[in-house]
Amino acid sequence: METKVYLTGAGPGDIELLTLKAARVISEADVIIYDKLANPEILKMAKKDCEFIFVGKESGNHSVPQEEINEIIYQCALKYKNVVRLKGGDPFVFGRGGEEAIYLHQREIKFEIIPGISSSVAVPAYAGIPVTHRGITTSFRVVTAHETPNKKISQLEWETFLNEETIVFLMGLHNINLITSKLRSLGKRKDYPCAVISRGTTKEQKVVIGTLEDITEKAKDLPTPAIIVVGEVVNLRDEIKWFD
């Protein structure tokens, strides 16, 4: 029996944004190891005897440590032929898919990467916010908001955030006050446009528009998961919004 592990992106939430390739391997899987951000409806595509292993975070419980997830995937590879590791969004966009791939490579387990549509572009699109737009910005950056501005040793060069490119912060709602305060302290004007998009691409999607000065207060009651978009492109929402 030749085993293969499919490190698979589930996309941003809307089940129709799942790729055809992802849908195929899910339908053939012997076991699916999935996280909280993957749409649970996707699991209904699996065959009847497929095993499901949840490794995400549930209310009141800590998430499974990454090292333990790596080992779970490996042990499943020793037992099953087709192993699907299903991850919200894309495996390589803050999904730690690279760590899982390296772990498998070191143990001589064959694997395949199946990219998923990242929430960093899909969620703004569903909110009517293009991350780039001619005449406004020709670039955007995607930032993990888990790394806060007050971290003593940071991989983020916050001083470079002052140009006019769009900034998309993933997983950042709980740190939104720290983020907006840091950007303002660096010199971005207080009325700089911002958006927070909660549960994007799903029927529960909610969009709040504001500025660096007031977005924290405006978005305080939004549920997670949510992303933050900072940039002049936010002002295009009035003309482009379609999903609402």
Buried (B, 14 or more C-beta within 10 A) or exposed (E): EEBBBBBBBBBBBBBEBBBEBBBEBBEBBBBBBBBBBBBEEBBEBBEEEBBEBBBBEEEEEEEBEEEEBBEBBBEBBEEBEBBBBBBBBBBBBBBBBEEBBEBBEEEEBEBEBBBBBBBBBBBBBBBBBBBBBEEBBEEBBBBEBEEBBEEEEEEBEBEEBEEEBBBBBBBBBEBBEBBBBBBBEEEBEEEBBBBBBBBBBBEEBBBBBBBBBBBBEBBEEBEEBBBBBBBBBBBBBEEEBEBE
